[in-house]
Amino acid sequence: MQATPPTFQWTAHPLREHPVKAVLAVVLILFCGVLVGLLVADPLASPLAAGGAILFLFLTLNRFFLPSTYWMDEGGLAARYPLTKRNLRWSEIKQFRHDQEGGYVSPRAKGGVFDTAGISLLFGRHAEEIVPRIQSALESRNNLSSSETDACRPTAGHVDEEFHGS
């Protein structure tokens, strides 16, 4: 008996999904870089400061500018962000907060604003499909007793292969 949906993968790329916001973000980042460059009086350090400011803002907003890929399988959820990767087993997830743009799954029952133990999800245009899948997997997990959960836990699901096997 399978407790959760089969492997499901999606990619979210806000830059492509929101072109107006993308143009505004690029303009704002360039403006900030130019402003920093103008504030630095040294003619040699000014371009470096401007470039550093632009790079810093780009890296800070990397999940907007670069695609993020997500997987769900019988083992849990996994995310590959531009600069990092995360995964959680279904049995570890204690809360799932979401709206139509994205969500957050956490191993903490009461996570606050600074909870970084979970996975931040971007749904892109797939919210109608993703939210029910996650809710179904969590409900299935809650309906199984702890012994059934351990018996059904895969040893080599895609989530484990993607992050623990490499």
C-alpha positions as a printed NumPy array, in Angstrom:
array([[  0.   ,   0.   ,   0.   ],
       [  1.446,   3.328,  -1.021],
       [  0.933,   6.073,   1.552],
       [  1.919,   9.067,  -0.545],
       [  1.816,  10.084,  -4.184],
       [  4.441,   8.804,  -6.64 ],
       [  7.39 ,  10.99 ,  -7.601],
       [  6.307,  14.435,  -8.7  ],
       [  8.683,  17.174,  -9.812],
       [  8.223,  20.847, -10.616],
       [ 10.403,  23.868, -11.256],
       [  9.657,  27.407, -10.165],
       [ 11.361,  30.343, -11.853],
       [  9.811,  33.628, -10.67 ],
       [ 11.889,  35.691, -13.12 ],
       [ 10.107,  34.02 , -16.054],
       [  6.722,  33.799, -14.361],
       [  6.605,  37.506, -13.418],
       [  8.315,  39.503, -16.194],
       [  7.162,  42.918, -14.932],
       [  8.545,  42.209, -11.458],
       [ 11.738,  40.946, -13.095],
       [ 12.271,  44.196, -14.987],
       [ 11.576,  46.217, -11.837],
       [ 13.979,  44.09 ,  -9.8  ],
       [ 16.771,  44.422, -12.364],
       [ 16.265,  48.191, -12.614],
       [ 16.251,  48.549,  -8.829],
       [ 19.389,  46.442,  -8.429],
       [ 21.226,  48.414, -11.118],
       [ 20.067,  51.675,  -9.564],
       [ 21.377,  50.595,  -6.15 ],
       [ 24.681,  49.556,  -7.706],
       [ 25.067,  52.914,  -9.455],
       [ 24.114,  54.734,  -6.259],
       [ 26.747,  52.836,  -4.27 ],
       [ 29.296,  53.569,  -7.01 ],
       [ 28.497,  57.284,  -6.84 ],
       [ 28.754,  57.362,  -3.045],
       [ 32.27 ,  55.91 ,  -3.072],
       [ 34.671,  58.784,  -3.776],
       [ 37.673,  56.727,  -4.886],
       [ 37.668,  56.323,  -8.702],
       [ 39.247,  52.863,  -8.463],
       [ 37.055,  51.585,  -5.651],
       [ 33.821,  53.039,  -7.031],
       [ 33.276,  50.437,  -9.809],
       [ 34.268,  47.646,  -7.415],
       [ 31.783,  48.864,  -4.811],
       [ 29.043,  49.166,  -7.444],
       [ 29.773,  45.676,  -8.773],
       [ 29.902,  44.286,  -5.249],
       [ 26.545,  45.84 ,  -4.404],
       [ 24.978,  44.41 ,  -7.563],
       [ 26.468,  40.973,  -6.889],
       [ 25.32 ,  41.06 ,  -3.264],
       [ 21.739,  41.935,  -4.251],
       [ 21.7  ,  39.278,  -6.989],
       [ 22.908,  36.594,  -4.567],
       [ 20.415,  37.726,  -1.955],
       [ 17.607,  37.4  ,  -4.502],
       [ 18.978,  34.259,  -6.191],
       [ 15.734,  32.304,  -5.806],
       [ 13.924,  34.986,  -7.804],
       [ 16.469,  35.167, -10.607],
       [ 17.388,  31.469, -10.894],
       [ 15.139,  28.385, -11.055],
       [ 14.432,  26.146,  -8.061],
       [ 13.488,  22.479,  -8.541],
       [ 11.354,  20.435,  -6.145],
       [ 10.59 ,  16.725,  -5.783],
       [  7.94 ,  14.827,  -3.866],
       [  7.965,  11.064,  -3.519],
       [  7.006,   8.408,  -1.03 ],
       [ 10.02 ,   9.407,   1.076],
       [  9.296,  13.112,   1.415],
       [ 10.038,  16.503,  -0.114],
       [ 13.285,  17.75 ,  -1.597],
       [ 14.345,  21.103,  -2.991],
       [ 17.321,  22.134,  -5.072],
       [ 17.796,  25.876,  -4.847],
       [ 20.442,  27.754,  -6.854],
       [ 22.893,  27.85 ,  -3.939],
       [ 21.765,  24.977,  -1.69 ],
       [ 19.552,  21.915,  -1.373],
       [ 17.217,  20.664,   1.347],
       [ 15.081,  17.608,   2.026],
       [ 12.602,  16.427,   4.647],
       [ 10.944,  13.049,   5.124],
       [  7.159,  13.073,   5.478],
       [  7.567,  11.751,   9.023],
       [  9.654,  14.82 ,   9.952],
       [  7.161,  17.437,   8.748],
       [  5.132,  18.947,  11.599],
       [  3.534,  21.921,   9.802],
       [  2.643,  23.065,   6.307],
       [  1.747,  26.725,   5.775],
       [  0.896,  27.934,   2.282],
       [ -0.906,  30.32 ,  -0.024],
       [ -1.273,  30.243,  -3.815],
       [  2.292,  31.455,  -4.462],
       [  4.231,  29.127,  -2.183],
       [  4.502,  27.445,   1.158],
       [  6.737,  26.292,   3.956],
       [  7.092,  22.812,   5.434],
       [  8.843,  22.576,   8.768],
       [  9.963,  19.878,  11.17 ],
       [  8.996,  22.225,  13.999],
       [  5.422,  22.316,  15.255],
       [  5.682,  26.003,  16.13 ],
       [  8.108,  27.729,  13.83 ],
       [  8.388,  31.471,  13.839],
       [  9.65 ,  34.022,  11.352],
       [ 13.234,  32.875,  11.863],
       [ 12.553,  29.143,  11.431],
       [ 15.137,  27.947,   8.91 ],
       [ 14.863,  24.211,   9.548],
       [ 12.223,  23.642,   6.881],
       [ 11.837,  23.919,   3.14 ],
       [ 10.501,  27.037,   1.478],
       [  8.398,  26.081,  -1.543],
       [  7.589,  28.13 ,  -4.63 ],
       [  4.623,  26.684,  -6.5  ],
       [  4.888,  28.701,  -9.673],
       [  1.782,  27.993, -11.698],
       [  1.267,  24.566, -10.132],
       [ -0.341,  25.437,  -6.761],
       [ -3.643,  23.694,  -7.558],
       [ -1.758,  20.445,  -8.088],
       [  0.983,  20.705,  -5.448],
       [ -0.981,  21.751,  -2.339],
       [ -3.404,  18.767,  -2.462],
       [ -0.488,  16.363,  -3.037],
       [  1.369,  17.64 ,   0.027],
       [ -1.795,  17.662,   2.153],
       [ -2.642,  14.13 ,   1.01 ],
       [  0.838,  12.879,   1.852],
       [  0.706,  14.474,   5.296],
       [ -2.796,  13.122,   5.97 ],
       [ -1.737,   9.639,   4.854],
       [  1.232,   9.825,   7.186],
       [ -1.035,  10.884,  10.061],
       [ -3.442,   8.009,   9.369],
       [ -0.715,   5.372,   9.688],
       [  0.427,   4.11 ,  13.052],
       [  4.089,   4.612,  13.885],
       [  4.902,   0.954,  13.155],
       [  3.231,   1.165,   9.73 ],
       [  5.082,   4.384,   9.003],
       [  8.426,   2.718,   9.721],
       [  7.461,  -0.314,   7.625],
       [  6.413,   1.846,   4.661],
       [  9.454,   4.14 ,   4.795],
       [ 11.496,   3.638,   1.618],
       [ 15.199,   3.042,   1.902],
       [ 16.155,   4.534,  -1.448],
       [ 13.501,   6.955,  -2.685],
       [ 14.325,   9.802,  -5.067],
       [ 14.636,  12.23 ,  -2.173],
       [ 17.332,  10.054,  -0.567],
       [ 19.113,   9.406,  -3.868],
       [ 19.145,  13.072,  -4.774],
       [ 20.653,  14.327,  -1.538],
       [ 22.142,  11.486,   0.455],
       [ 23.461,   9.32 ,  -2.355],
       [ 25.696,  11.896,  -3.985]])
